[in-house]
Every structure is written in structure tokens, then in C-alpha cells.
Amino acid sequence: MKLFDLSGRVAIVTGGNGGIGLGMARGLGQAGAAVVVAGRQAAKSRAAVKELEALGAQAAAVEVDVRREASVRAMVEAAVQRFGRLDILVSNAGTNIRKLPHEYTLEEWHTVLETNLTSAFLGAHAAYPHMVRAGGGKIVNIGSMMSIFGASFAAPYAASKGGIVQLTKALATAWAKDNIQVNAVLPGWIDTDLTRKAREQVSGLHERVLARTPAGRWGTPDDLAGIAVFLASPASDFVTGTAIPLDGGYSVQGV
């Protein structure tokens, strides 16, 4: 369907070399977009590019430190230089440090906030003029169920992901006139390296997630492919400022 066709579009996915980011990159690539995989681990990014190319997509890898403005701007410029334009930005890069609130250092707080929230602002800021030049664009920010709920072991993470939702709304209202739609996706418990560490660190987490999730399973990175294509495509041209849970029903389960 042309509504979901991304042929000729160029996307950047930060943290696109694994987990949720790679799941979204697969979807974008299979829908026709050229995908720039941006991450810190060069070898992992190269492997992701090979995987995307095997699916028939155009892809390239760019090293980036999403906490540094100069690095983020260089990432965007590299994508534009390689593929000639920028239409889609998926701000997915993220981290977590699991402790009780009183156990965090200020440095740890800043690490999580800068990686998860400030990076999304930096990416959008750098992408904006290129999207204006292209006549519009799509920005997809990755929040979390922690954008909605609290958790004793994730104070800075929850603060950053709550901030993602409000940043998304602000950008959406500011840039609607430029035909740039900005939306957030709030993944539930997805089976990734990050959440495998959570299962090791939080006793009983696996069982509690299964018990609360109506779908009866953890999500997989490929569960993110469809929402990525929808929010990056013409199908969502009148959708902006939203925060869409993707959690198998976790956030609507009452008991």
C-alpha cells in the first residue's frame, strides 16, 4: 500500500544496532527506507547494516555519542551526505541504572537523563532544518511504560521517559506548521539485552510481567516494526503529539 511505502525516504535510528532499535530499523528498511544505523559500537552497527542489506534495504552505519551535540550533528550530516536527505528520525538510544533513589550519584542521574532525554532533543534539533528542506518529516521518540508508571528502581529512567512524552508534545505543536509529525512509542516489557539485565537484577520480574500482560508474553524487537512504519509513513500524516503504548495490554490491565 502506498500509505505505508517509504521508498525514497531516509531514516536515522539511534541505538539501531540491536534490540528495539534494530526491530524498528528492519521494519523501515523492508518498507523501502534507506536506514542509517547510529550507535557507539561500530562492529555491532556494521553487523546490523549487513542484516538490513540482506533484507534488501539500503543501509549505512554511523558512530555517535548521543550525549554530545557535536557528535549528533555529525551523525545527521553524515546521513544527509550519504543518502542526500533526511525524512525520519527514530530517537531510540537509551540506558538504565537500576538502584533505589537514594543510592544514585548525581553523575549516574545525568548519564541516564542525557542518554535518554537530552539526546532526543539534540537529534530533533539537528534534524529539523533538513526535514524543513525536504518539505516535512517524521520524528519517533522512544519512551517507555515508565513514561506512565513509577518504579522504585528506575527514578532517573522514569524521569527521562516521562520527559520524552512532554518533549514529543512540545515538538509536535511547534513543528506542525512545517509538516513534521512527532510521536512517541511507549514499549512495554520487550525481550532485549537491557531487559534481560533487569530480570537478573529484579527478583521475580519475569513472572510478574507475564501475569500482568494480557497477551501472555514478553514483546520482541520485531513487534516494533509495524508501529515504526506507521509513524514514519504517510499513513500517519494527521497523527502528531501522541504517545502510543506497545505493551501487549500491560498498561490497561486493571488487576
VEXSELUM-285484 format. One record per residue: residue number from 1; residue in one letter; z negated, y, x negated of N, C-alpha, C in turn. Coordinates in Angstrom, 2 decimals. Each point is the difference from the previous one (the first is absolute). Layout:
<atoms>
   num   residuo       nzz       nyy       nxx      cazz      cayy      caxx       czz       cyy       cxx
   NUM         a         Z         Y         X         Z         Y         X         Z         Y         X
...
</atoms>
This chain:
<atoms>
   num   residuo       nzz       nyy       nxx      cazz      cayy      caxx       czz       cyy       cxx
     1         m      0.00     -1.19     -0.83      0.00      1.19      0.83      0.00      1.25     -0.87
     2         k      0.83      0.98      0.37      0.08      1.22     -0.78     -1.32      0.77     -0.02
     3         l     -0.80     -0.16      1.07     -1.29      0.68      0.05     -0.89     -0.36     -1.18
     4         f      0.17     -1.21     -0.53     -0.86     -0.48     -1.08      0.75     -0.16     -1.32
     5         d      1.20      0.54     -0.05      0.83     -0.12     -1.20     -0.39      1.06     -1.01
     6         l     -0.36     -0.43     -1.19     -0.39      0.93     -1.07      1.04      0.09     -1.11
     7         s      1.21     -0.43      0.29      1.06      0.07     -1.01      0.20      1.45     -0.45
     8         g      0.09      0.18     -1.31      0.19      1.33     -0.56     -1.27      0.79     -0.19
     9         r     -1.13     -0.52      0.49     -1.28      0.69     -0.17     -0.68     -0.46     -1.29
    10         v     -0.82      0.87     -0.54     -0.73     -0.31     -1.24     -1.50      0.13      0.27
    11         a     -0.74     -1.03     -0.41     -1.44     -0.05      0.25     -0.77     -0.16     -1.31
    12         i     -1.15      0.64     -0.06     -0.99     -0.25     -1.04     -1.19     -0.68      0.65
    13         v     -0.48     -1.07     -0.62     -1.22     -0.67      0.47     -0.99     -0.02     -1.16
    14         t     -1.06      0.79      0.09     -1.01     -0.05     -1.06     -0.84     -1.25      0.19
    15         g     -0.38     -0.60     -1.11     -0.68     -1.29      0.09      0.90     -1.04      0.62
    16         g      1.31      0.15     -0.20      0.98     -0.87      0.65      0.26     -1.30     -0.72
    17         n     -0.76     -0.27     -1.05      0.26     -1.21     -0.79     -0.86     -1.19      0.40
    18         g     -0.76      0.12      1.10     -0.80     -1.13      0.45     -0.65      0.29      1.34
    19         g     -0.53     -1.02      0.63     -0.78      0.15      1.21      0.74      0.70      1.12
    20         i     -0.71      0.89      0.69      0.56      0.73      1.13      1.24      0.80     -0.41
    21         g     -0.05      0.64     -1.16      1.13      0.82     -0.45      1.26     -0.82     -0.16
    22         l     -0.11     -1.17     -0.58      1.18     -0.84     -0.21      0.50     -0.54      1.34
    23         g     -0.92     -0.32      0.91      0.42     -0.42      1.33      0.83      1.06      0.70
    24         m     -0.43      1.25     -0.12      0.74      1.11      0.60      1.32      0.23     -0.73
    25         a     -0.02     -0.11     -1.32      1.22      0.17     -0.79      1.05     -1.05      0.38
    26         r     -0.44     -1.22      0.24      0.94     -1.05      0.43      0.67      0.39      1.31
    27         g     -0.79      0.47      0.94      0.56      0.39      1.28      1.00      1.13     -0.15
    28         l     -0.35      1.03     -0.76      0.90      1.14     -0.20      1.29     -0.43     -0.69
    29         g     -0.14     -0.84     -1.01      1.18     -0.46     -0.72      0.93     -0.83      0.87
    30         q     -0.56     -0.88      0.79      0.82     -0.85      0.85      0.66      0.79      1.13
    31         a     -0.57      1.17      0.33      0.61      0.87      1.01      1.07      0.90     -0.60
    32         g      0.19     -0.09     -1.31      1.10      0.73     -0.63     -0.39      1.12     -0.94
    33         a     -1.30      0.33     -0.10     -0.40      1.11     -0.87      0.01     -0.42     -1.47
    34         a      0.29      0.96     -0.86     -0.25     -0.16     -1.43     -1.48      0.30     -0.21
    35         v     -0.69     -0.86     -0.75     -1.45      0.09     -0.10     -0.43      0.22     -1.44
    36         v     -0.79      1.05     -0.19     -0.63      0.26     -1.30     -1.43     -0.51      0.06
    37         v     -0.28     -0.99     -0.81     -1.34     -0.59     -0.09     -0.78      0.79     -1.06
    38         a     -1.06      0.66      0.43     -0.77      0.85     -0.91     -1.39     -0.58     -0.19
    39         g     -0.39     -0.21     -1.26     -1.32     -0.56     -0.27     -0.38      0.17     -1.46
    40         r     -1.22     -0.39     -0.32     -0.48      0.13     -1.37      0.40     -1.16     -0.88
    41         q      0.18     -1.19      0.57      0.27     -1.20     -0.78      1.51     -0.24     -0.06
    42         a      0.58      0.35     -1.12      1.46     -0.04     -0.14      0.57     -1.39      0.21
    43         a     -0.63     -1.01     -0.58      0.53     -1.36      0.13     -0.04     -0.47      1.45
    44         k     -1.08      0.31      0.69     -0.12     -0.37      1.41      1.04      0.71      0.85
    45         s      0.27      1.26     -0.32      1.02      0.76      0.74      1.39     -0.57     -0.25
    46         r      0.27     -0.39     -1.24      1.31     -0.59     -0.31      0.19     -1.30      0.77
    47         a     -1.06     -0.79      0.12      0.09     -1.25      0.75      0.27      0.28      1.47
    48         a     -0.63      1.05      0.54      0.23      0.36      1.40      1.45      0.45      0.21
    49         v      0.54      0.73     -0.95      1.40      0.44      0.09      0.93     -1.20      0.02
    50         k     -0.25     -0.97     -0.84      0.84     -1.21     -0.01     -0.07     -0.72      1.35
    51         e     -1.20     -0.05      0.58     -0.15     -0.63      1.31      0.80      0.75      1.06
    52         l     -0.06      1.33     -0.02      0.74      0.79      0.97      1.51     -0.14     -0.20
    53         e      0.43     -0.02     -1.24      1.43     -0.18     -0.28      0.48     -1.36      0.46
    54         a     -0.85     -1.02     -0.10      0.37     -1.34      0.47      0.18     -0.03      1.51
    55         l     -0.64      0.96      0.69      0.16      0.12      1.46      1.22      0.83      0.37
    56         g      0.71      0.52     -1.02      1.20      0.79      0.24     -0.21      1.50     -0.01
    57         a     -1.19      0.44     -0.37     -0.32      1.43      0.02      0.27      0.64     -1.35
    58         q      0.32      1.29      0.01     -0.01      0.79     -1.22     -1.45      0.38     -0.28
    59         a     -0.41     -0.10     -1.25     -1.40      0.29     -0.32     -0.12      0.46     -1.44
    60         a     -1.06      0.75     -0.27     -0.31      0.47     -1.35     -1.51      0.12     -0.12
    61         a     -0.49     -0.08     -1.22     -1.43      0.12     -0.27     -0.29      1.30     -0.74
    62         v     -1.11      0.64      0.38     -0.45      1.22     -0.66     -1.50     -0.11     -0.25
    63         e     -0.41      0.31     -1.22     -1.43      0.03     -0.29     -0.59      1.31      0.49
    64         v     -1.21     -0.08      0.58     -0.64      1.21      0.51     -1.51     -0.16     -0.03
    65         d     -0.68      1.10     -0.25     -1.43      0.11      0.22     -0.15      0.94      1.18
    66         v     -0.29     -0.55      1.17      0.03      0.79      1.23     -1.10      1.06      0.05
    67         r     -0.94     -0.03     -0.92     -1.06      1.01     -0.03      0.39      1.25     -0.78
    68         r      1.17     -0.04     -0.65      0.42      1.10     -0.86      1.24      0.69      0.59
    69         e     -0.12      1.30      0.24      1.09      0.73      0.63      1.30     -0.12     -0.78
    70         a     -0.06      0.16     -1.30      1.22     -0.04     -0.81      0.67     -1.37      0.10
    71         s     -0.80     -1.05      0.03      0.55     -1.35      0.09      0.66     -0.24      1.35
    72         v     -0.62      0.49      1.06      0.56     -0.17      1.34      1.31      0.78      0.13
    73         r      0.03      1.20     -0.54      1.23      0.78      0.06      1.11     -0.67     -0.81
    74         a     -0.36     -0.58     -1.14      0.98     -0.72     -0.81      0.52     -1.22      0.75
    75         m     -0.87     -0.67      0.75      0.42     -1.15      0.82      1.06      0.39      1.01
    76         v     -0.25      1.09      0.70      0.95      0.47      1.02      1.31      0.41     -0.65
    77         e     -0.06      0.72     -1.10      1.22      0.43     -0.68      0.79     -1.20     -0.51
    78         a     -0.69     -1.02     -0.49      0.68     -1.19     -0.49      0.73     -0.72      1.14
    79         a     -0.62     -0.05      1.17      0.63     -0.64      1.15      1.26      0.75      0.42
    80         v     -0.10      1.33      0.04      1.14      0.83      0.40      1.12     -0.10     -1.03
    81         q     -0.38     -0.01     -1.26      1.01     -0.12     -1.05      0.71     -1.35      0.08
    82         r     -0.76     -1.05      0.29      0.58     -1.35      0.03      0.89     -0.22      1.22
    83         f     -0.43      0.48      1.17      0.72     -0.32      1.22      0.58      1.22      0.74
    84         g     -0.25      1.21     -0.52      0.67      1.17      0.52     -0.70      0.74      1.13
    85         r     -1.07     -0.56      0.56     -0.68      0.64      1.11     -1.34     -0.69      0.24
    86         l     -0.79      0.54      0.93     -1.24     -0.65      0.41     -0.18      0.22      1.49
    87         d     -0.14     -1.10      0.72     -0.14      0.05      1.46     -1.33     -0.53      0.51
    88         i     -0.63     -0.91     -0.75     -1.17     -0.72      0.49     -1.04     -0.06     -1.12
    89         l     -1.23      0.32      0.35     -1.12     -0.15     -0.94     -1.08     -0.82      0.68
    90         v     -0.35     -1.12     -0.61     -1.12     -0.81      0.46     -1.12      0.16     -1.02
    91         s     -1.08      0.69      0.40     -1.14      0.21     -0.90     -1.00     -1.12      0.25
    92         n      0.11     -1.03     -0.82     -0.77     -1.22      0.19     -1.01     -0.26     -1.10
    93         a      0.19      0.60     -1.17     -0.88     -0.29     -1.13     -1.46      0.24      0.38
    94         g     -0.85     -0.94     -0.36     -1.41      0.16      0.36     -0.91     -0.89     -0.82
    95         t     -1.29      0.33      0.07     -1.00     -0.80     -0.69     -1.30      0.05      0.78
    96         n     -0.92     -0.86     -0.36     -1.31     -0.01      0.64     -1.05     -0.44     -1.02
    97         i     -1.18      0.53      0.12     -1.17     -0.42     -0.78     -1.10     -0.27      1.02
    98         r     -0.47     -1.22      0.07     -0.92     -0.39      1.06     -1.45      0.03     -0.50
    99         k     -0.74      0.96      0.54     -1.42      0.14     -0.31     -0.68      0.65      1.19
   100         l     -1.32     -0.02      0.00     -0.72      0.80      0.99      0.12      1.47     -0.38
   101         p     -0.07      0.91      0.97      0.26      1.42     -0.29     -0.83      0.56     -1.15
   102         h     -1.27     -0.36     -0.07     -0.87      0.59     -1.02      0.26     -0.57     -1.40
   103         e      0.88     -1.01     -0.10      0.27     -0.61     -1.29      1.24      0.57     -0.70
   104         y      0.79      0.81      0.72      1.22      0.55     -0.59     -0.33      1.10     -1.00
   105         t      0.81      0.09     -1.04     -0.02      1.17     -0.87      1.02      1.01      0.54
   106         l     -0.13      1.25     -0.41      0.96      1.00      0.43      1.39     -0.33     -0.53
   107         e      0.07     -0.55     -1.19      1.30     -0.38     -0.56      0.67     -1.05      0.86
   108         e     -0.75     -0.99      0.50      0.56     -1.02      0.88      0.48      0.60      1.32
   109         w     -0.79      0.93      0.54      0.41      0.69      1.22      1.35      0.69     -0.20
   110         h      0.13      0.75     -1.10      1.24      0.72     -0.26      1.17     -0.96     -0.23
   111         t     -0.26     -1.11     -0.67      1.07     -0.97     -0.25      0.60     -0.50      1.30
   112         v     -0.84     -0.36      0.96      0.49     -0.52      1.27      0.69      1.10      0.81
   113         l     -0.62      1.17      0.09      0.59      1.10      0.79      1.34      0.45     -0.58
   114         e      0.07      0.12     -1.31      1.24      0.47     -0.63      1.11     -1.03      0.12
   115         t     -0.34     -1.28     -0.13      1.02     -1.06      0.08      0.51     -0.17      1.42
   116         n     -0.88      0.08      0.98      0.37     -0.31      1.38      0.47      1.19      0.81
   117         l     -0.62      1.17     -0.22      0.26      1.14      0.86      0.78      1.12     -0.71
   118         t     -0.52      0.45     -1.13      0.69      1.07     -0.72      1.41     -0.41     -0.37
   119         s      0.19     -1.27     -0.34      1.33     -0.48     -0.36      0.99      0.14      1.14
   120         a     -0.45     -0.22      1.23      0.89      0.14      1.16      0.44      1.45      0.16
   121         f     -0.93      0.94     -0.22      0.37      1.41      0.04      0.99      0.35     -1.10
   122         l     -0.28     -0.47     -1.22      0.89      0.30     -1.12      1.40     -0.54      0.25
   123         g      0.09     -1.22      0.52      1.30     -0.60      0.26      0.77      0.78      1.05
   124         a     -0.67      0.34      1.10      0.65      0.75      1.08      0.45      1.38     -0.50
   125         h     -0.86      0.64     -0.78      0.31      1.33     -0.53      1.25     -0.04     -0.88
   126         a      0.09     -1.04     -0.83      1.15     -0.13     -0.90      1.27     -0.40      0.75
   127         a     -0.16     -0.79      1.05      1.15     -0.50      0.75      0.58      1.05      0.94
   128         y     -0.83      0.92      0.47      0.39      0.93      1.05      1.32      0.72     -0.25
   129         p      0.20      0.67     -1.13      1.25      0.75     -0.17      1.24     -0.89      0.01
   130         h     -0.13     -1.23     -0.49      1.13     -0.92      0.00      0.33     -0.46      1.41
   131         m     -1.03     -0.21      0.82      0.24     -0.39      1.38      0.61      1.14      0.80
   132         v     -0.44      1.21     -0.27      0.59      1.16      0.65      1.48      0.08     -0.36
   133         r      0.29     -0.21     -1.27      1.38      0.05     -0.47      0.85     -1.07      0.67
   134         a     -0.61     -1.16      0.29      0.73     -1.11      0.63      0.12      0.17      1.50
   135         g     -0.63      1.02      0.56      0.07      0.23      1.44     -1.10     -0.67      0.79
   136         g     -0.97     -0.58     -0.69     -1.12     -0.65      0.67     -0.53     -1.14     -0.83
   137         g     -1.06     -0.63      0.49     -0.57     -1.11     -0.75     -1.11     -0.68      0.77
   138         k     -0.51     -1.04     -0.60     -1.06     -0.81      0.58     -1.09     -0.24     -1.04
   139         i     -1.23      0.32      0.36     -1.14     -0.27     -0.87     -0.93     -0.95      0.73
   140         v     -0.36     -1.08     -0.66     -0.90     -0.99      0.55     -1.21     -0.11     -0.92
   141         n     -1.16      0.41      0.50     -1.24     -0.08     -0.77     -0.78     -1.23      0.42
   142         i     -0.55     -0.70     -0.98     -0.73     -1.22      0.31     -1.49      0.28      0.07
   143         g     -0.52     -0.09      1.22     -1.43      0.12      0.23     -0.65     -1.38     -0.02
   144         s     -0.88     -0.23      0.95     -0.75     -1.25      0.02     -0.77     -0.07      1.30
   145         m     -0.50     -1.17      0.32     -0.95     -0.07      1.11     -1.24      0.84     -0.31
   146         m     -0.23      0.26     -1.30     -1.12      0.86     -0.40      0.29      1.48      0.33
   147         s      1.22      0.29      0.45      0.28      1.32      0.57     -0.70      0.16      1.34
   148         i     -0.37     -1.13      0.60     -0.62     -0.04      1.33     -1.47     -0.37     -0.08
   149         f     -0.30     -1.04     -0.78     -1.34     -0.56     -0.08     -0.71      0.41     -1.30
   150         g     -1.29     -0.14      0.00     -0.77      0.13     -1.22     -0.28     -1.37     -0.59
   151         a     -0.39     -0.02     -1.26     -0.42     -1.24     -0.66     -1.00      0.38     -1.08
   152         s     -1.07     -0.74     -0.08     -1.08      0.34     -0.92      0.44     -0.01     -1.46
   153         f      1.04     -0.79     -0.29      0.41     -0.20     -1.39      1.25      0.79     -0.38
   154         a      0.39      1.01      0.82      1.28      0.65     -0.25     -0.03      1.49      0.33
   155         a     -1.04      0.72     -0.41     -0.10      1.42      0.37      1.17      0.84     -0.49
   156         p      0.34      0.00     -1.28      1.13      0.84     -0.44      1.33     -0.50      0.55
   157         y      0.15     -1.30      0.12      1.23     -0.56      0.56      0.19      0.45      1.44
   158         a     -1.08     -0.11      0.80      0.07      0.42      1.40      0.28      1.50      0.11
   159         a     -0.64      0.79     -0.86      0.25      1.44      0.01      1.46      0.31     -0.33
   160         s      0.55     -0.71     -0.97      1.39      0.23     -0.38      0.96     -0.41      1.11
   161         k     -0.28     -1.09      0.66      0.91     -0.50      1.04     -0.15      0.79      1.30
   162         g     -1.19      0.51      0.28     -0.13      0.94      1.10      0.78      1.27     -0.28
   163         g     -0.06      0.44     -1.24      0.76      1.18     -0.42      1.50     -0.21      0.11
   164         i      0.47     -1.21     -0.23      1.43     -0.30      0.12      0.49      0.31      1.41
   165         v     -0.79     -0.35      1.01      0.41      0.24      1.39      0.12      1.50      0.26
   166         q     -0.99      0.77     -0.44      0.04      1.44      0.24      1.09      0.69     -0.83
   167         l      0.22     -0.45     -1.22      1.10      0.52     -0.81      1.33     -0.27      0.69
   168         t      0.14     -1.19      0.53      1.22     -0.38      0.72      0.26      0.94      1.17
   169         k     -1.03      0.30      0.78      0.17      0.89      1.15      0.38      1.41     -0.45
   170         a     -0.63      0.47     -1.07      0.30      1.35     -0.48      1.43      0.11     -0.50
   171         l      0.44     -0.98     -0.79      1.37      0.03     -0.51      1.00     -0.13      1.14
   172         a     -0.32     -0.83      0.98      0.91     -0.20      1.12      0.23      1.29      0.77
   173         t     -1.07      0.74      0.24      0.14      1.24      0.76      0.69      1.08     -0.82
   174         a     -0.24      0.02     -1.30      0.59      1.02     -0.86      1.49     -0.22     -0.20
   175         w      0.42     -1.26     -0.10      1.36     -0.29     -0.44      0.92     -0.52      1.10
   176         a     -0.47     -0.01      1.24      0.86     -0.43      1.10      1.25      0.88      0.07
   177         k     -0.16      1.28     -0.29      1.13      0.94      0.05      1.06     -0.35     -1.04
   178         d     -0.38     -0.75     -1.02      0.92     -0.40     -1.05      0.59     -1.39      0.24
   179         n     -0.26     -0.55      1.20      0.46     -1.35      0.35     -0.60     -1.06     -0.93
   180         i     -1.25      0.21     -0.38     -0.73     -0.98     -0.80     -1.10     -0.58      0.88
   181         q      0.07     -1.31      0.23     -1.04     -0.67      0.78     -1.01     -0.63     -0.96
   182         v     -1.27      0.20      0.30     -1.08     -0.51     -0.85     -0.94     -0.84      0.86
   183         n     -0.17     -1.24     -0.36     -0.85     -0.91      0.76     -0.85     -0.83     -0.95
   184         a     -1.05     -0.58      0.55     -0.89     -0.86     -0.78     -0.02     -1.39      0.60
   185         v     -0.15     -0.99     -0.86     -0.21     -1.38      0.42     -1.41     -0.39     -0.45
   186         l     -0.74     -0.62      0.90     -1.38     -0.40     -0.29     -0.08     -1.52     -0.04
   187         p      0.23     -0.59     -1.18     -0.05     -1.46     -0.08     -1.42     -0.52      0.24
   188         g     -0.05     -1.15      0.65     -1.27     -0.72      0.13     -0.22     -0.86     -1.24
   189         w     -0.58     -1.15      0.20     -0.27     -0.88     -1.13      1.26     -0.76     -0.36
   190         i      0.64      0.44     -1.08      1.25     -0.59     -0.49     -0.32     -0.80     -1.27
   191         d      0.60     -1.16     -0.12     -0.27     -0.88     -1.14      0.73      0.52     -1.24
   192         t     -0.72      0.73     -0.84      0.55      0.57     -1.23     -1.01     -0.22     -1.14
   193         d      0.40      0.37     -1.21     -0.93     -0.10     -1.13     -1.25      0.83      0.26
   194         l      0.18      1.18      0.60     -1.13      0.90      0.26     -1.01     -0.65      0.95
   195         t      0.50     -0.62      1.07     -0.93     -0.59      0.97     -0.54     -1.35     -0.46
   196         r      0.72     -0.65     -0.90     -0.57     -1.24     -0.56     -1.25      0.32     -0.81
   197         k      0.03      1.13     -0.70     -1.19      0.43     -0.72     -1.12      0.33      0.98
   198         a      0.37      0.59      1.14     -1.02      0.31      1.02     -0.67     -1.26      0.49
   199         r      0.77     -1.07      0.18     -0.58     -1.25      0.48     -0.94     -0.61     -1.03
   200         e      0.29      0.26     -1.28     -0.89     -0.48     -1.05     -1.29      0.80     -0.03
   201         q      0.09      1.30      0.34     -1.15      0.89     -0.15     -0.85      0.14      1.25
   202         v      0.58     -0.28      1.18     -0.72      0.18      1.26     -0.17     -1.35      0.67
   203         s     -1.19     -0.50      0.00     -0.29     -1.33      0.53      0.34     -0.11      1.48
   204         g      0.71     -1.06      0.37      0.32     -0.26      1.40      1.11      0.83      0.57
   205         l      0.67      0.82     -0.84      1.03      0.90      0.51      1.15     -0.76      0.66
   206         h      0.47     -1.04     -0.63      1.15     -0.75      0.52     -0.27     -0.50      1.42
   207         e     -1.16     -0.60      0.19     -0.33     -0.55      1.32     -0.16      1.09      1.05
   208         r     -0.59      1.13     -0.39     -0.19      1.09      0.95      1.33      0.62      0.41
   209         v      0.93      0.12     -0.94      1.31      0.54      0.32      0.73     -0.90      1.00
   210         l     -0.01     -1.29     -0.26      0.67     -0.94      0.91     -0.63      0.05      1.39
   211         a     -1.31      0.10      0.05     -0.70      0.00      1.29      0.33      1.24      0.81
   212         r      0.22      1.13     -0.65      0.23      1.24      0.72      1.48      0.27      0.30
   213         t      0.91     -0.65     -0.70      1.42      0.29      0.14      0.61     -0.86      1.09
   214         p      0.46      0.59      1.12      0.59     -0.79      1.08      1.17     -0.88     -0.45
   215         a      0.78      0.48     -0.97      1.13     -0.79     -0.48     -0.46     -1.26     -0.73
   216         g     -1.27     -0.04     -0.39     -0.57     -1.21     -0.59      0.40     -0.26     -1.44
   217         r      0.47      1.01     -0.69      0.39     -0.19     -1.40     -0.07      1.32     -0.75
   218         w      0.02     -0.09     -1.32      0.20      1.18     -0.83      1.47      0.38      0.04
   219         g      0.30      1.27     -0.18      1.38      0.43     -0.10      0.59     -0.36     -1.35
   220         t      1.31      0.09     -0.09      0.71     -0.21     -1.26      0.79      1.26     -0.33
   221         p      0.35      0.21     -1.26      0.80      1.19     -0.34      1.29      0.11      0.81
   222         d      0.61     -1.13      0.33      1.24      0.06      0.77     -0.22      0.50      1.43
   223         d     -1.23     -0.03      0.49     -0.28      0.58      1.31      0.21      1.51      0.02
   224         l      0.06      0.61     -1.19      0.19      1.46     -0.09      1.47      0.39     -0.02
   225         a      0.91     -0.97     -0.15      1.42      0.33     -0.16      0.57      0.71      1.22
   226         g     -0.31     -0.50      1.17      0.58      0.56      1.22     -0.43      1.42      0.28
   227         i     -1.30      0.28     -0.15     -0.49      1.35      0.26      0.56      0.97     -1.03
   228         a      0.23     -0.47     -1.23      0.59      0.85     -1.02      1.41      0.41      0.40
   229         v      0.78     -0.97      0.45      1.38      0.29      0.41      0.01      0.94      1.20
   230         f     -0.85     -0.26      0.99     -0.05      0.85      1.19     -0.32      1.45     -0.37
   231         l     -1.06      0.21     -0.79     -0.42      1.36     -0.31      0.92      0.70     -0.99
   232         a      0.86     -0.76     -0.69      0.95      0.59     -0.94      1.38      0.22      0.61
   233         s      0.21     -0.46      1.22      1.34     -0.03      0.58      0.17      1.02      1.12
   234         p      1.24      0.19      0.47      0.24      0.89      1.14     -0.73     -0.42      1.26
   235         a     -0.42     -1.25      0.08     -0.72     -0.47      1.18     -1.29      0.77      0.25
   236         s     -0.55      0.63     -1.04     -1.27      0.72      0.13      0.17      1.50     -0.14
   237         d      1.17      0.53      0.29      0.24      1.43     -0.21     -0.88      0.90      0.86
   238         f     -0.54     -0.50      1.10     -0.88      0.82      0.85     -1.45     -0.48     -0.09
   239         v     -0.30     -0.73     -1.07     -1.36     -0.50     -0.25     -0.52      0.70     -1.24
   240         t     -1.05      0.80      0.14     -0.55      0.66     -1.18     -1.47      0.32      0.22
   241         g     -0.77     -0.06     -1.07     -1.42      0.29      0.06     -0.85     -1.14      0.52
   242         t      0.57     -1.19      0.11     -0.74     -1.13      0.55     -0.70     -0.79     -1.10
   243         a     -0.98     -0.80      0.42     -0.68     -0.94     -0.88     -0.01     -1.34      0.71
   244         i      0.80     -0.93     -0.46      0.26     -1.24      0.72     -0.76     -1.15     -0.65
   245         p     -0.99     -0.60      0.69     -0.67     -1.18     -0.54      0.97     -1.18     -0.07
   246         l     -0.09     -0.75     -1.06      0.77     -1.23     -0.15     -1.00     -1.06     -0.47
   247         d     -0.65     -0.62      0.99     -1.22     -0.75     -0.34     -0.22     -1.26      0.84
   248         g      1.03     -0.47      0.70     -0.17     -1.20      0.80     -0.98      0.16      1.14
   249         g     -0.29      1.25      0.37     -0.93      0.26      1.10     -1.44      0.25     -0.42
   250         y     -0.26      0.03     -1.31     -1.36      0.16     -0.49     -0.67      1.23      0.55
   251         s      0.73      1.13      0.03     -0.62      1.27      0.39     -0.19      0.15      1.50
   252         v      0.57     -0.90      0.80     -0.17      0.11      1.46     -0.88     -1.12      0.55
   253         q     -0.44     -0.88     -0.85     -0.87     -1.10      0.45     -1.38      0.56      0.36
   254         g     -0.42     -0.23      1.22     -1.26      0.58      0.45     -1.23     -0.80     -0.38
   255         v      0.14     -1.30     -0.11     -1.17     -0.84     -0.32      0.37     -1.00     -1.07
</atoms>
